[in-house]
């Protein structure tokens, strides 16, 4: 007999989100929670400087942003993902594939507001068949 689990695969709605929309699991009913969210949005380090490092994730944030292509000058909408760790550090990247990976992970492990402990993850860089770089998220055994 096959064992199946019904999981909700979308935690962040990244399709057609209004520019500037912020989605998160931080309790912002208190001043402290609002400061945590603001600090993560404003002070996040570049995630690509922390690839392959174990990170004890306690929260994640998605923000609808615009980016400008350095070569063409074309402006496009995308999603900025911010990983918040147990030591209140934040790491961000603009990556729809990372957002999709986080959503899949939340579908399996639940969302951060339901966790009793951090989820150890690492973010790795991969290349598509066409040679484009993208980020992928993976659970690890310990942070």
Helices and strands as residue ranges (DSSP letters): E 22-24, H 31-43, E 45-46, G 47-49, E 55-68, E 75-85, E 90-94, H 96-109, G 112-114, E 119-127, E 133-139
